[in-house]
């Protein structure tokens, strides 16, 4: 949020990046030199500014559900302009770094981060893809870095249907010079969020708030409106309830959420013992709070476990609440 406060929208890439993509082709030597001095100055100005840019379509990759892994992978690639270079006298791609390898099919080595999204079943995975995966958006906060070039290896066999002389490279990647040009981004931060709810799935630095989203988007579900009862009843403890829960009752209730806790390990792959203190409400058996101590305190795994335990439900008991220590071994 702080980074976005100091950033400006990069807007029309072709227009913003003209000092990098346009050449000084003036006939007169003096005019051409003046043009080069001005363009060099403008490049320096642009490289000192902070920009916000959306990733290009396809740069946020929602992988397929994999039963063996118990979920899917969500990958963010560092591309603002990879599929279609920025137009100019010299076309440029815009990437987070110089690609590790350039092929006619893709730029490799541009992944920024990957999140493992757990799904307890294929059906849950389908619902997630419909309600969340299809609604995701991503954005970068960055500064402009240096220009890079890669040789295309002219003379390679071109793909069927490729234009002659282009060596099979996608449109605009190879302009016939035997080089692909790009402009790097010095990445300051990123976030991936649900454009319907504003929930942030991935962010660096860590996001503190939801993303403000427009209301009444046509393909977003309408938020539920909860109406409080006009005269809520006052519930009282049943004298047949136990005063507190037994060890067996606690264990059975915790076993019901063991699958969700296991999914936290599958997501982050950090083994160890999650030491918990659970505060349980007696009147409804809901979890009032969870405290985690030890190696998973203040970690993504610990946060995931705490969230999973919020779904636990316990039998009713007469005491107002009770605090229960409990350990899960993640492996």
C-alpha positions in Angstrom: 0.0 0.0 0.0 2.9 2.4 0.8 4.6 1.5 -2.5 1.5 2.2 -4.5 1.1 5.5 -2.8 4.4 6.7 -4.3 3.8 5.0 -7.7 2.1 6.3 -10.9 0.3 4.2 -13.5 2.6 3.5 -16.4 -0.3 4.0 -18.8 0.3 3.6 -22.5 3.5 1.7 -22.7 4.4 2.8 -26.2 4.1 6.4 -25.3 5.8 6.2 -21.9 8.7 4.2 -23.3 9.4 6.3 -26.4 12.8 7.5 -25.2 13.9 3.8 -25.2 12.1 2.6 -28.4 12.4 5.6 -30.8 15.6 6.5 -32.7 17.0 9.9 -33.6 16.8 9.7 -37.5 17.2 13.5 -38.2 19.2 14.3 -41.3 21.1 17.2 -39.8 24.0 16.2 -37.6 23.3 18.9 -35.0 19.6 18.1 -34.8 20.3 14.5 -34.4 22.8 15.1 -31.6 20.2 17.4 -29.8 17.7 14.6 -30.1 20.1 12.0 -28.6 20.9 14.3 -25.7 17.2 14.9 -25.0 16.3 11.2 -25.2 19.2 10.3 -22.9 17.9 12.9 -20.4 14.4 11.5 -20.6 15.6 7.9 -20.1 17.3 9.0 -16.9 14.1 10.8 -15.7 12.0 7.7 -16.4 14.4 5.4 -14.6 14.1 7.5 -11.4 10.3 7.3 -11.3 8.2 4.5 -9.7 5.5 2.9 -11.8 2.5 0.6 -11.3 1.7 -1.8 -14.1 -0.7 -4.7 -14.6 0.8 -8.0 -15.7 0.0 -8.9 -19.3 -2.7 -11.5 -20.0 -1.2 -15.0 -19.5 1.6 -13.8 -17.1 -0.5 -15.0 -14.1 -0.7 -18.8 -14.7 -3.4 -20.8 -12.9 -2.2 -24.4 -13.1 -4.5 -27.4 -13.5 -5.7 -29.4 -10.5 -3.2 -32.2 -9.7 -4.7 -35.0 -7.5 -1.3 -36.3 -6.5 -0.2 -32.9 -5.1 -3.6 -32.2 -3.6 -4.1 -28.9 -5.3 -2.7 -26.6 -8.0 0.1 -24.1 -8.6 -0.4 -20.4 -9.1 2.6 -18.9 -10.9 3.3 -15.2 -11.4 5.6 -14.4 -14.4 7.5 -11.1 -14.6 6.0 -9.8 -17.8 4.4 -6.5 -18.6 5.0 -6.9 -22.4 6.3 -10.4 -23.4 3.7 -11.7 -25.9 3.5 -8.4 -27.8 6.6 -6.0 -27.7 6.2 -2.3 -27.2 5.9 -0.7 -30.6 8.6 1.8 -31.8 11.5 2.2 -34.1 13.0 -0.7 -32.1 10.5 -2.9 -30.4 11.1 -3.8 -26.8 9.8 -6.5 -24.5 9.3 -5.4 -20.8 10.4 -8.0 -18.2 11.5 -8.2 -14.6 15.0 -9.4 -15.6 16.9 -10.6 -18.6 15.4 -14.0 -19.6 17.6 -17.0 -18.8 16.8 -18.4 -22.2 15.0 -17.1 -25.3 13.2 -19.6 -27.6 10.7 -19.1 -30.4 8.0 -20.3 -28.0 8.7 -18.4 -24.8 11.0 -16.4 -22.6 12.3 -18.7 -19.8 13.5 -17.7 -16.4 11.0 -14.9 -15.7 8.9 -16.5 -12.9 8.6 -14.2 -9.9 6.8 -16.5 -7.4 4.7 -19.6 -7.1 1.9 -20.4 -4.6 0.6 -23.9 -4.0 -3.2 -23.8 -3.6 -4.5 -26.9 -1.7 -7.8 -28.5 -2.7 -9.1 -31.4 -0.7 -10.9 -32.8 -3.8 -11.3 -32.3 -7.5 -14.8 -30.8 -6.9 -13.4 -28.2 -4.5 -10.7 -27.4 -7.1 -13.4 -26.8 -9.8 -15.3 -24.5 -7.5 -12.1 -22.6 -6.6 -11.2 -22.1 -10.3 -14.7 -20.8 -11.0 -15.1 -18.5 -8.1 -11.4 -17.4 -7.4 -9.0 -18.5 -10.1 -10.9 -16.9 -12.9 -11.2 -13.6 -11.0 -7.5 -13.1 -10.2 -5.5 -10.0 -11.2 -1.9 -9.1 -10.6 0.1 -5.9 -10.6 3.8 -4.8 -10.2 5.4 -1.7 -8.6 8.7 -1.1 -10.3 11.3 1.2 -11.7 12.7 1.0 -15.2 16.0 -0.7 -15.5 18.6 -1.1 -18.3 17.9 -2.4 -21.8 18.9 -6.0 -22.7 19.4 -7.8 -26.0 19.5 -11.5 -26.9 20.7 -13.0 -30.2 17.9 -15.0 -31.9 20.3 -17.3 -33.8 19.2 -16.3 -37.3 19.1 -19.2 -39.7 17.1 -21.6 -37.5 14.3 -23.5 -39.2 11.2 -21.4 -38.9 7.9 -22.8 -37.7 5.1 -23.6 -40.2 3.3 -20.4 -41.2 6.1 -18.1 -39.9 7.0 -15.1 -42.1 10.2 -15.6 -44.3 13.3 -14.2 -42.8 12.0 -14.2 -39.2 13.5 -17.6 -38.2 10.2 -18.7 -36.6 10.0 -16.0 -33.9 6.7 -14.5 -32.7 5.6 -11.3 -34.4 7.7 -8.3 -33.3 10.3 -10.4 -31.3 12.8 -10.5 -34.2 12.7 -7.6 -36.6 15.2 -9.1 -38.9 18.3 -7.7 -37.1 19.0 -11.0 -35.4 18.4 -9.5 -32.0 15.5 -9.4 -29.5 15.5 -6.2 -27.3 13.9 -5.8 -23.9 13.7 -3.3 -21.0 14.1 -4.6 -17.5 12.0 -3.7 -14.5 13.6 -3.2 -11.0 10.8 -4.9 -9.2 9.8 -3.2 -5.9 6.7 -5.2 -5.1 3.8 -7.2 -6.5 0.4 -8.5 -5.4 -2.1 -11.0 -6.8 -5.7 -10.4 -5.7 -9.3 -11.3 -6.4 -10.8 -8.5 -8.4 -14.3 -9.3 -7.0 -13.6 -9.5 -3.3 -10.3 -7.6 -3.0 -8.7 -10.6 -1.1 -4.9 -10.7 -1.6 -3.5 -14.2 -2.3 0.2 -13.2 -2.8 2.0 -10.0 -2.1 5.6 -8.8 -1.5 5.9 -6.8 0.7 3.1 -8.3 2.7 -0.3 -6.6 2.1 -2.0 -5.1 5.1 -5.4 -4.6 3.6 -7.8 -5.8 1.0 -7.7 -4.2 -2.5 -10.5 -1.7 -3.1 -12.6 -3.1 -5.9 -15.4 -1.5 -8.0 -18.9 -2.4 -6.9 -21.5 -4.1 -9.2 -19.0 -5.8 -11.5 -21.3 -7.8 -13.9 -19.5 -11.2 -13.5 -18.9 -10.9 -9.7 -21.3 -12.4 -7.2 -23.2 -9.9 -5.2 -22.1 -9.8 -1.5 -24.4 -11.3 1.0 -26.3 -8.9 3.3 -26.7 -10.3 6.8 -29.8 -9.0 8.6 -29.7 -9.2 12.4 -32.8 -10.7 14.1 -35.0 -8.1 15.6 -35.3 -10.0 18.9 -32.4 -12.4 19.3 -33.1 -15.1 21.9 -31.0 -15.5 24.9 -29.5 -19.0 24.9 -28.8 -20.8 28.2 -26.6 -23.8 29.0 -28.3 -27.2 29.0 -27.9 -28.9 32.4 -27.2 -32.2 30.7 -24.0 -30.8 29.0 -20.7 -31.6 30.6 -19.0 -28.7 32.4 -15.9 -29.0 30.2 -15.0 -31.3 27.3 -13.2 -34.6 27.7 -9.9 -35.5 26.0 -11.8 -37.8 23.6 -14.3 -35.2 22.6 -11.5 -32.7 21.9 -9.5 -35.3 19.8 -12.5 -36.2 17.7 -13.2 -32.6 16.9 -9.6 -31.9 16.0 -9.5 -35.0 13.8 -12.3 -33.5 11.7 -9.9 -30.6 10.6 -6.8 -32.7 10.3 -7.1 -32.7 6.5 -7.1 -28.9 6.4 -4.1 -28.7 8.6 -2.3 -31.3 6.4 -3.0 -29.0 3.4 -1.0 -26.3 5.1 2.0 -28.6 5.1 1.4 -29.5 1.5 1.3 -25.8 0.6 4.5 -24.7 2.4 6.4 -28.0 2.8 7.8 -27.1 6.3 7.8 -30.1 8.6 7.6 -29.8 12.4 5.3 -29.6 15.4 2.6 -26.9 15.5 2.1 -26.1 19.2 -1.3 -24.6 19.7 -3.5 -23.2 22.4 -7.2 -23.2 21.4 -9.9 -21.1 23.1 -13.3 -22.8 22.8 -16.7 -21.3 23.5 -19.0 -23.4 25.6 -22.4 -22.2 24.3 -21.8 -23.0 20.7 -18.6 -25.0 20.5 -17.0 -22.5 18.2 -13.3 -21.6 18.3 -12.9 -18.2 20.0 -9.1 -17.9 19.3 -6.0 -19.8 18.4 -2.5 -19.1 19.6 0.5 -20.8 18.0 3.9 -20.9 19.6 7.3 -22.4 18.7 8.8 -22.6 15.2 5.6 -21.8 13.4 4.8 -18.6 15.3 4.4 -15.7 12.8 5.0 -17.9 9.7 2.9 -18.6 6.6 2.5 -22.2 7.8 1.4 -21.1 11.2 -1.1 -18.6 9.8 -2.5 -21.3 7.6 -2.9 -23.7 10.5 -4.7 -21.0 12.6 -7.0 -20.3 9.7 -7.8 -24.1 9.3 -8.6 -24.4 13.0 -11.2 -21.7 12.7 -13.4 -24.2 11.0 -13.3 -26.7 14.0 -16.5 -27.3 15.9 -16.8 -28.8 19.4 -19.6 -30.2 21.5 -21.4 -27.8 23.8 -20.4 -27.6 27.5 -21.6 -25.5 30.4 -18.5 -23.5 31.1 -18.2 -20.1 29.3 -15.0 -21.2 27.6 -12.0 -23.4 28.0 -8.4 -23.2 26.7 -7.0 -26.5 25.3 -3.3 -27.2 24.4 -3.0 -29.3 21.3 -0.1 -30.3 18.9 -0.2 -31.2 15.2 2.9 -32.8 13.7 3.2 -31.6 10.1 4.9 -34.0 7.7 
